[in-house]
Amino acid sequence: MAHNENETTPQATAAAPDVAAQARRARFGRLPERVRPQDTSPGVRATVHDPDRDVYNPDEWLVRNVV
């Protein structure tokens, strides 16, 4: 039987999950540091609130939805 390059030895097969597990543990092994509320920025509106924009107009519904 000829040697196939795609075949792996039992030692290589056993070592591969260990390497992957170690890499995964190094990357995801602990939670990121907590961000304190004092370190966050306050929410600021991008535009000024326009109270006239939110006024309900019953005729507007008819104009928009009735053909």
Summary of the structure (lengths in Angstrom):
residues: 67
radius of gyration: 31.0
end to end distance: 79.0
largest distance: 85.2
contacts: 67
relative contact order: 0.05
helix: 51%
strand: 0%
